[in-house]
Amino acid sequence: MSKETATAHAPRTTEELQAAYARVRGRTLALAAPLSAEDACVQSMPEASPTKWHLAHTTWFFEQFLLGRDAGYEPVNRDWHFLFNSYYQSVGPMHARPHRGLLTRPSLDEVLRYRAIVDERMAALIADHDDAETVERVTLGLHHEQQHQELILTDIKHLLSCNPLEPAYRDTGPSARSAAVALDFIPGAEGIHDIGHGGDGFAFDCETPRHRTLLHPHALANRLVTNAEFREFIADGGYETPTLWLSEGWETVQARGWRHPLYWSEDLASEFTLAGRRDLDPNAPVVHVSYFEADAFAHWAGMRLPAEAEWECAAAGQPVAGNLLYEGALHPRAATPGDGLLQLWGDVWEWTASPYVSYPGYKPLPGALGEYNGKFMCGQFVLRGGSVATPADHIRASYRNFFAPADRWQFKGLRLARDL
C-alpha cells in the first residue's frame, strides 16, 4: 500500500483536519504545476473543464459552504460566485459549463491568489471551529476536491490529445512490457448481503443507507479485460455487428464513427497517454471505453458486466491498494499474477450493469449540498474501484461513481461476470 494512503477514518481533531486540508489542497496545486497558463485555460469539449476553473471552483466550494455561513463574510470577489458555481441552482445562477474555456479573466495567477486567500481564511476557521458540522463540511469539501483532482488529469489528457503534437503532461519514462495473466472466474457471494456505507468513515450520501440485497450465483473475472482481448473484439467485427449493442449504443457508434477505444491509433498499435503516445501494451487493461462498448464486449464474450452489489461484496474488507493516483504511473498497468480478484483498486473505473439510482431509504443532504449527488440519478451507470487518477485515500468499497453511458474520456474499463 502506498505511503500516501490516509488513515481509515475521517479527520476528527482540529489538527487532523488542518493537516488533511493542507495535504489535499497542496496535491491539487502539484497536479496543476506541470501546466502552462495556456494549458490551464483551454476547454477541449463541453464535458471537460479547464484546469484553472477546477482550481477556482474547488476554492469557491469552501468559500460558499464554509466561510459563507458567516452572514458578515465578505467574498474575495463577489462576481466570481457566478463564474465558479457549477450546478448548485439553490445558491444562485452560474456561467454555462460549455463556455468555461472562454474565461480568460481572471488570470491563472489571480486564481492561485484566490486559493491562497481562501486557504488562509479556512485555516482560521478550522482553528476556531471544532463543531461536527464544520468537520463534516470540510471533509466533504476535501473529497469533492479529490474528485476534481481526477478531473484535472482526465480533462487535460483530452485537451493535450487534441494537439497535433500530442505533448505529454508528464514523461513517466518508457513503459515496461508485461506478461499475461490467464483469465479465470471466481465465484462470488450468494444470498442476502448488506451493501452501502456503514461505520464512522466518510461517505457520500448516495452510498447510503446500508441495506440488504439478494445476490444470485455468479462469478467475477479475476482481472480486467485487456487491450489484446479488446483488439480481438474489434478484429471480429465488434463495432460492425449491431446485434451486440444496445439500441442507443449502436446509434451512438454510427453517429460518432467509433471503431476503437478513445485515444487508440487507427492501426490499433498505440494509444495516447498522459506521457504522450505509447505503444499499446496487449496485457494492460483496456481504458477509455464507454458503457456501450463495455456492454457490447461482454455480449461478444458471452458474458455480462457485474452488478454493483456483486462488485461491492467482492471488494468489502479488501485493503485499498493498487495502481492509484499517488503510485505515479498515470496509466493502467497489466495485472500482477496472484490469487483471488486482481486489480480491484485503481487502473480503471469498472463499469457495472447497474443504473445509478437511489438506495432504499435514501435521503440527500439537507439544503444546497443535497444537489451534490441525488439530482443526477437518471440515465447514468455506476462504476466501481477507482482509477490511476483516483487518490487512494478517497476510494472505498461502497464508493459509487457514475457517468452517462456514452462518456469515454474518464479512465474507464471493465471486468467480466457470468451467471452460475
Secondary structure, 3 states (H helix, E strand, C coil): CCCCCCCCCCCCCHHHHHHHHHHHHHHHHHHHCCCCHHHHHCCCCCCCCCHHHHHHHHHHHHHHHCHHHCCCCCCCCCCHHHHHCCCCHHHCCCCCHHHHHHCCCCCHHHHHHHHHHHHHHHHHHHHHCCCHHHHHHHHHHHHHHHHHHHHHHHHHHHHHHCCCCCCCCCCCCCCCCCCCCCCCEEECCCEEEEECCCCCCCCCHHHCCCEEEEECCEEEECCCCEHHHHHHHHHCCHHHCHHHCCHHHHHHHHHHCCCCCCCECCCCCEEEECCEEEECCCCCECCCCCHHHHHHHHHHCCCECCCHHHHHHHHCCCCCCCECHHHCCCCCCCCCCCCCCCCCCECCEEEEEEECCCCCCCCCCCHHHHHCCHHHCCCCEEEECCCCCCCCCCCCCCCCEEECCCCCCCCEECCCEEEC
